[in-house]
Each structure stands twice: as C-alpha cells, then as structure tokens.
Amino acid sequence: MKGIIDRFEGDLAVIETEERQIITIQRRMLPPGVCEGDAVYEEDGVYRIDMEETKHRKEEIKTLMNRLWK
C-alpha cells in the first residue's frame, strides 16, 4: 500500500491511498518524524516514509505555487 499522510487526528493518522481510498491507522504505526503530506508505503505491516516521492511531491507543489503567484 502506498499513500499520502492527509492529516492527524489525535492518535490517528489519515492516509489517502493511491486508489483514492481513505484509511485510518494508529499514529504509532508510522515512523518517528512523519509529517502531513509525506508519502508512505507499507510492506509486511511496517510503514515507511518514501523520501524520494515526498521530495518529488514537495518540489511539484512548490513549482505550482510559484506559477500561481506569478
């Protein structure tokens, strides 16, 4: 499963998956330091941050924002 951290609600993390489904998991299941907007993936019940995808998404959003304000 791959997805994006949409938000945190107390001890829960809300994730939007690639299939555009919303799932909720316990925040403690995520690695320390994970933030809203981070790309994550799950393998064998372990969640990890996809650093490359997170970086790519942040750069893409920055480019879109710069175009918007020009």
Backbone atoms as SQL, in Angstrom:
CREATE TABLE atoms (id INTEGER PRIMARY KEY, chain TEXT, resi INTEGER, resn TEXT, atom TEXT, x REAL, y REAL, z REAL);
INSERT INTO atoms VALUES
  (1, 'A', 1, 'MET', 'N', 0.835, -1.167, 0.000),
  (2, 'A', 1, 'MET', 'CA', 0.000, 0.000, 0.000),
  (3, 'A', 1, 'MET', 'C', 0.883, 1.234, 0.000),
  (4, 'A', 2, 'LYS', 'N', 0.540, 2.187, -0.852),
  (5, 'A', 2, 'LYS', 'CA', 1.214, 3.480, -0.885),
  (6, 'A', 2, 'LYS', 'C', 0.171, 4.557, -0.673),
  (7, 'A', 3, 'GLY', 'N', 0.584, 5.640, -0.026),
  (8, 'A', 3, 'GLY', 'CA', -0.344, 6.725, 0.198),
  (9, 'A', 3, 'GLY', 'C', 0.342, 7.972, 0.701),
  (10, 'A', 4, 'ILE', 'N', -0.482, 8.976, 0.973),
  (11, 'A', 4, 'ILE', 'CA', -0.022, 10.275, 1.455),
  (12, 'A', 4, 'ILE', 'C', -0.686, 10.547, 2.803),
  (13, 'A', 5, 'ILE', 'N', 0.102, 11.023, 3.769),
  (14, 'A', 5, 'ILE', 'CA', -0.468, 11.397, 5.054),
  (15, 'A', 5, 'ILE', 'C', -1.317, 12.653, 4.836),
  (16, 'A', 6, 'ASP', 'N', -2.613, 12.515, 5.008),
  (17, 'A', 6, 'ASP', 'CA', -3.520, 13.644, 4.825),
  (18, 'A', 6, 'ASP', 'C', -3.552, 14.515, 6.073),
  (19, 'A', 7, 'ARG', 'N', -3.697, 13.879, 7.227),
  (20, 'A', 7, 'ARG', 'CA', -3.774, 14.632, 8.471),
  (21, 'A', 7, 'ARG', 'C', -3.650, 13.682, 9.662),
  (22, 'A', 8, 'PHE', 'N', -3.500, 14.303, 10.814),
  (23, 'A', 8, 'PHE', 'CA', -3.507, 13.566, 12.070),
  (24, 'A', 8, 'PHE', 'C', -4.719, 14.011, 12.875),
  (25, 'A', 9, 'GLU', 'N', -5.359, 13.058, 13.493),
  (26, 'A', 9, 'GLU', 'CA', -6.497, 13.324, 14.368),
  (27, 'A', 9, 'GLU', 'C', -6.214, 12.621, 15.697),
  (28, 'A', 10, 'GLY', 'N', -5.580, 13.348, 16.601),
  (29, 'A', 10, 'GLY', 'CA', -5.187, 12.751, 17.877),
  (30, 'A', 10, 'GLY', 'C', -4.177, 11.644, 17.665),
  (31, 'A', 11, 'ASP', 'N', -4.519, 10.440, 18.093),
  (32, 'A', 11, 'ASP', 'CA', -3.623, 9.292, 17.959),
  (33, 'A', 11, 'ASP', 'C', -3.776, 8.573, 16.618),
  (34, 'A', 12, 'LEU', 'N', -4.573, 9.134, 15.718),
  (35, 'A', 12, 'LEU', 'CA', -4.819, 8.501, 14.425),
  (36, 'A', 12, 'LEU', 'C', -4.159, 9.276, 13.292),
  (37, 'A', 13, 'ALA', 'N', -3.757, 8.549, 12.252),
  (38, 'A', 13, 'ALA', 'CA', -3.250, 9.141, 11.020),
  (39, 'A', 13, 'ALA', 'C', -4.223, 8.786, 9.906),
  (40, 'A', 14, 'VAL', 'N', -4.592, 9.795, 9.123),
  (41, 'A', 14, 'VAL', 'CA', -5.497, 9.598, 7.993),
  (42, 'A', 14, 'VAL', 'C', -4.645, 9.609, 6.725),
  (43, 'A', 15, 'ILE', 'N', -4.736, 8.531, 5.958),
  (44, 'A', 15, 'ILE', 'CA', -3.909, 8.351, 4.767),
  (45, 'A', 15, 'ILE', 'C', -4.811, 8.205, 3.550),
  (46, 'A', 16, 'GLU', 'N', -4.472, 8.945, 2.467),
  (47, 'A', 16, 'GLU', 'CA', -5.153, 8.753, 1.193),
  (48, 'A', 16, 'GLU', 'C', -4.276, 7.838, 0.348),
  (49, 'A', 17, 'THR', 'N', -4.822, 6.706, -0.062),
  (50, 'A', 17, 'THR', 'CA', -4.056, 5.721, -0.822),
  (51, 'A', 17, 'THR', 'C', -4.005, 6.095, -2.303),
  (52, 'A', 18, 'GLU', 'N', -3.162, 5.399, -3.031),
  (53, 'A', 18, 'GLU', 'CA', -3.062, 5.596, -4.482),
  (54, 'A', 18, 'GLU', 'C', -4.402, 5.380, -5.175),
  (55, 'A', 19, 'GLU', 'N', -5.219, 4.524, -4.597),
  (56, 'A', 19, 'GLU', 'CA', -6.528, 4.217, -5.172),
  (57, 'A', 19, 'GLU', 'C', -7.583, 5.233, -4.742),
  (58, 'A', 20, 'ARG', 'N', -7.129, 6.316, -4.091),
  (59, 'A', 20, 'ARG', 'CA', -8.010, 7.390, -3.617),
  (60, 'A', 20, 'ARG', 'C', -8.955, 6.950, -2.504),
  (61, 'A', 21, 'GLN', 'N', -8.559, 5.923, -1.775),
  (62, 'A', 21, 'GLN', 'CA', -9.313, 5.499, -0.610),
  (63, 'A', 21, 'GLN', 'C', -8.707, 6.164, 0.617),
  (64, 'A', 22, 'ILE', 'N', -9.528, 6.415, 1.597),
  (65, 'A', 22, 'ILE', 'CA', -9.067, 6.998, 2.859),
  (66, 'A', 22, 'ILE', 'C', -9.009, 5.885, 3.892),
  (67, 'A', 23, 'ILE', 'N', -7.832, 5.719, 4.504),
  (68, 'A', 23, 'ILE', 'CA', -7.694, 4.742, 5.581),
  (69, 'A', 23, 'ILE', 'C', -7.201, 5.469, 6.828),
  (70, 'A', 24, 'THR', 'N', -7.489, 4.901, 7.970),
  (71, 'A', 24, 'THR', 'CA', -7.066, 5.454, 9.248),
  (72, 'A', 24, 'THR', 'C', -6.286, 4.383, 9.991),
  (73, 'A', 25, 'ILE', 'N', -5.096, 4.772, 10.479),
  (74, 'A', 25, 'ILE', 'CA', -4.271, 3.848, 11.251),
  (75, 'A', 25, 'ILE', 'C', -3.822, 4.540, 12.527),
  (76, 'A', 26, 'GLN', 'N', -3.327, 3.774, 13.452),
  (77, 'A', 26, 'GLN', 'CA', -2.761, 4.337, 14.673),
  (78, 'A', 26, 'GLN', 'C', -1.480, 5.097, 14.314),
  (79, 'A', 27, 'ARG', 'N', -1.349, 6.297, 14.819),
  (80, 'A', 27, 'ARG', 'CA', -0.178, 7.128, 14.530),
  (81, 'A', 27, 'ARG', 'C', 1.119, 6.424, 14.934),
  (82, 'A', 28, 'ARG', 'N', 1.069, 5.634, 15.992),
  (83, 'A', 28, 'ARG', 'CA', 2.273, 4.943, 16.478),
  (84, 'A', 28, 'ARG', 'C', 2.799, 3.909, 15.482),
  (85, 'A', 29, 'MET', 'N', 1.991, 3.551, 14.489),
  (86, 'A', 29, 'MET', 'CA', 2.425, 2.588, 13.479),
  (87, 'A', 29, 'MET', 'C', 3.351, 3.232, 12.440),
  (88, 'A', 30, 'LEU', 'N', 3.399, 4.560, 12.433),
  (89, 'A', 30, 'LEU', 'CA', 4.237, 5.294, 11.484),
  (90, 'A', 30, 'LEU', 'C', 5.610, 5.566, 12.082),
  (91, 'A', 31, 'PRO', 'N', 6.608, 5.769, 11.234),
  (92, 'A', 31, 'PRO', 'CA', 7.944, 6.062, 11.755),
  (93, 'A', 31, 'PRO', 'C', 7.987, 7.435, 12.428),
  (94, 'A', 32, 'PRO', 'N', 8.886, 7.623, 13.379),
  (95, 'A', 32, 'PRO', 'CA', 9.027, 8.928, 14.029),
  (96, 'A', 32, 'PRO', 'C', 9.361, 10.005, 12.993),
  (97, 'A', 33, 'GLY', 'N', 8.814, 11.185, 13.205),
  (98, 'A', 33, 'GLY', 'CA', 9.130, 12.310, 12.327),
  (99, 'A', 33, 'GLY', 'C', 8.257, 12.439, 11.100),
  (100, 'A', 34, 'VAL', 'N', 7.320, 11.517, 10.898),
  (101, 'A', 34, 'VAL', 'CA', 6.454, 11.600, 9.726),
  (102, 'A', 34, 'VAL', 'C', 5.555, 12.826, 9.852),
  (103, 'A', 35, 'CYS', 'N', 5.308, 13.511, 8.724),
  (104, 'A', 35, 'CYS', 'CA', 4.524, 14.750, 8.712),
  (105, 'A', 35, 'CYS', 'C', 3.370, 14.645, 7.725),
  (106, 'A', 36, 'GLU', 'N', 2.411, 15.544, 7.890),
  (107, 'A', 36, 'GLU', 'CA', 1.330, 15.641, 6.907),
  (108, 'A', 36, 'GLU', 'C', 1.952, 15.937, 5.548),
  (109, 'A', 37, 'GLY', 'N', 1.457, 15.271, 4.517),
  (110, 'A', 37, 'GLY', 'CA', 1.981, 15.458, 3.166),
  (111, 'A', 37, 'GLY', 'C', 3.064, 14.469, 2.787),
  (112, 'A', 38, 'ASP', 'N', 3.610, 13.731, 3.752),
  (113, 'A', 38, 'ASP', 'CA', 4.646, 12.748, 3.443),
  (114, 'A', 38, 'ASP', 'C', 4.048, 11.547, 2.712),
  (115, 'A', 39, 'ALA', 'N', 4.802, 11.036, 1.761),
  (116, 'A', 39, 'ALA', 'CA', 4.428, 9.800, 1.087),
  (117, 'A', 39, 'ALA', 'C', 4.906, 8.633, 1.950),
  (118, 'A', 40, 'VAL', 'N', 4.051, 7.652, 2.118),
  (119, 'A', 40, 'VAL', 'CA', 4.398, 6.479, 2.917),
  (120, 'A', 40, 'VAL', 'C', 4.028, 5.218, 2.142),
  (121, 'A', 41, 'TYR', 'N', 4.664, 4.128, 2.525),
  (122, 'A', 41, 'TYR', 'CA', 4.292, 2.825, 1.974),
  (123, 'A', 41, 'TYR', 'C', 4.348, 1.797, 3.088),
  (124, 'A', 42, 'GLU', 'N', 3.602, 0.739, 2.882),
  (125, 'A', 42, 'GLU', 'CA', 3.514, -0.324, 3.881),
  (126, 'A', 42, 'GLU', 'C', 3.935, -1.635, 3.234),
  (127, 'A', 43, 'GLU', 'N', 4.807, -2.322, 3.914),
  (128, 'A', 43, 'GLU', 'CA', 5.244, -3.660, 3.488),
  (129, 'A', 43, 'GLU', 'C', 5.250, -4.556, 4.711),
  (130, 'A', 44, 'ASP', 'N', 4.552, -5.650, 4.613),
  (131, 'A', 44, 'ASP', 'CA', 4.514, -6.632, 5.699),
  (132, 'A', 44, 'ASP', 'C', 4.129, -6.002, 7.039),
  (133, 'A', 45, 'GLY', 'N', 3.188, -5.045, 7.005),
  (134, 'A', 45, 'GLY', 'CA', 2.699, -4.429, 8.223),
  (135, 'A', 45, 'GLY', 'C', 3.576, -3.331, 8.793),
  (136, 'A', 46, 'VAL', 'N', 4.667, -2.981, 8.100),
  (137, 'A', 46, 'VAL', 'CA', 5.570, -1.932, 8.567),
  (138, 'A', 46, 'VAL', 'C', 5.452, -0.735, 7.618),
  (139, 'A', 47, 'TYR', 'N', 5.198, 0.434, 8.197),
  (140, 'A', 47, 'TYR', 'CA', 5.083, 1.664, 7.407),
  (141, 'A', 47, 'TYR', 'C', 6.424, 2.382, 7.373),
  (142, 'A', 48, 'ARG', 'N', 6.747, 2.902, 6.193),
  (143, 'A', 48, 'ARG', 'CA', 7.998, 3.644, 5.996),
  (144, 'A', 48, 'ARG', 'C', 7.702, 4.902, 5.193),
  (145, 'A', 49, 'ILE', 'N', 8.551, 5.923, 5.377),
  (146, 'A', 49, 'ILE', 'CA', 8.435, 7.150, 4.582),
  (147, 'A', 49, 'ILE', 'C', 9.133, 6.916, 3.255),
  (148, 'A', 50, 'ASP', 'N', 8.472, 7.265, 2.164),
  (149, 'A', 50, 'ASP', 'CA', 9.081, 7.218, 0.835),
  (150, 'A', 50, 'ASP', 'C', 9.719, 8.584, 0.609),
  (151, 'A', 51, 'MET', 'N', 10.985, 8.711, 0.991),
  (152, 'A', 51, 'MET', 'CA', 11.672, 10.003, 0.962),
  (153, 'A', 51, 'MET', 'C', 11.737, 10.584, -0.455),
  (154, 'A', 52, 'GLU', 'N', 11.994, 9.741, -1.445),
  (155, 'A', 52, 'GLU', 'CA', 12.104, 10.223, -2.823),
  (156, 'A', 52, 'GLU', 'C', 10.769, 10.775, -3.319),
  (157, 'A', 53, 'GLU', 'N', 9.691, 10.055, -3.078),
  (158, 'A', 53, 'GLU', 'CA', 8.365, 10.502, -3.509),
  (159, 'A', 53, 'GLU', 'C', 7.944, 11.760, -2.740),
  (160, 'A', 54, 'THR', 'N', 8.250, 11.818, -1.463),
  (161, 'A', 54, 'THR', 'CA', 7.925, 13.003, -0.663),
  (162, 'A', 54, 'THR', 'C', 8.651, 14.226, -1.222),
  (163, 'A', 55, 'LYS', 'N', 9.928, 14.085, -1.525),
  (164, 'A', 55, 'LYS', 'CA', 10.710, 15.191, -2.085),
  (165, 'A', 55, 'LYS', 'C', 10.127, 15.620, -3.428),
  (166, 'A', 56, 'HIS', 'N', 9.816, 14.658, -4.278),
  (167, 'A', 56, 'HIS', 'CA', 9.249, 14.953, -5.599),
  (168, 'A', 56, 'HIS', 'C', 7.934, 15.728, -5.465),
  (169, 'A', 57, 'ARG', 'N', 7.057, 15.285, -4.575),
  (170, 'A', 57, 'ARG', 'CA', 5.762, 15.948, -4.382),
  (171, 'A', 57, 'ARG', 'C', 5.935, 17.373, -3.870),
  (172, 'A', 58, 'LYS', 'N', 6.853, 17.581, -2.945),
  (173, 'A', 58, 'LYS', 'CA', 7.070, 18.924, -2.400),
  (174, 'A', 58, 'LYS', 'C', 7.617, 19.862, -3.461),
  (175, 'A', 59, 'GLU', 'N', 8.508, 19.372, -4.312),
  (176, 'A', 59, 'GLU', 'CA', 9.044, 20.192, -5.400),
  (177, 'A', 59, 'GLU', 'C', 7.938, 20.531, -6.403),
  (178, 'A', 60, 'GLU', 'N', 7.089, 19.568, -6.706),
  (179, 'A', 60, 'GLU', 'CA', 5.987, 19.790, -7.637),
  (180, 'A', 60, 'GLU', 'C', 5.006, 20.831, -7.093),
  (181, 'A', 61, 'ILE', 'N', 4.692, 20.738, -5.822),
  (182, 'A', 61, 'ILE', 'CA', 3.784, 21.702, -5.194),
  (183, 'A', 61, 'ILE', 'C', 4.413, 23.094, -5.186),
  (184, 'A', 62, 'LYS', 'N', 5.701, 23.176, -4.898),
  (185, 'A', 62, 'LYS', 'CA', 6.390, 24.462, -4.901),
  (186, 'A', 62, 'LYS', 'C', 6.340, 25.099, -6.288),
  (187, 'A', 63, 'THR', 'N', 6.559, 24.312, -7.323),
  (188, 'A', 63, 'THR', 'CA', 6.501, 24.811, -8.698),
  (189, 'A', 63, 'THR', 'C', 5.105, 25.331, -9.019),
  (190, 'A', 64, 'LEU', 'N', 4.072, 24.586, -8.647),
  (191, 'A', 64, 'LEU', 'CA', 2.699, 25.018, -8.897),
  (192, 'A', 64, 'LEU', 'C', 2.388, 26.318, -8.159),
  (193, 'A', 65, 'MET', 'N', 2.824, 26.420, -6.920),
  (194, 'A', 65, 'MET', 'CA', 2.577, 27.638, -6.148),
  (195, 'A', 65, 'MET', 'C', 3.289, 28.842, -6.762),
  (196, 'A', 66, 'ASN', 'N', 4.510, 28.626, -7.225),
  (197, 'A', 66, 'ASN', 'CA', 5.247, 29.734, -7.867),
  (198, 'A', 66, 'ASN', 'C', 4.542, 30.206, -9.125),
  (199, 'A', 67, 'ARG', 'N', 4.007, 29.271, -9.911),
  (200, 'A', 67, 'ARG', 'CA', 3.268, 29.642, -11.123),
  (201, 'A', 67, 'ARG', 'C', 2.002, 30.404, -10.780),
  (202, 'A', 68, 'LEU', 'N', 1.352, 30.009, -9.711),
  (203, 'A', 68, 'LEU', 'CA', 0.103, 30.629, -9.287),
  (204, 'A', 68, 'LEU', 'C', 0.310, 32.089, -8.928),
  (205, 'A', 69, 'TRP', 'N', 1.427, 32.411, -8.287),
  (206, 'A', 69, 'TRP', 'CA', 1.659, 33.751, -7.796),
  (207, 'A', 69, 'TRP', 'C', 2.437, 34.626, -8.761),
  (208, 'A', 70, 'LYS', 'N', 2.712, 34.158, -9.962),
  (209, 'A', 70, 'LYS', 'CA', 3.411, 34.987, -10.965),
  (210, 'A', 70, 'LYS', 'C', 2.435, 35.780, -11.773);
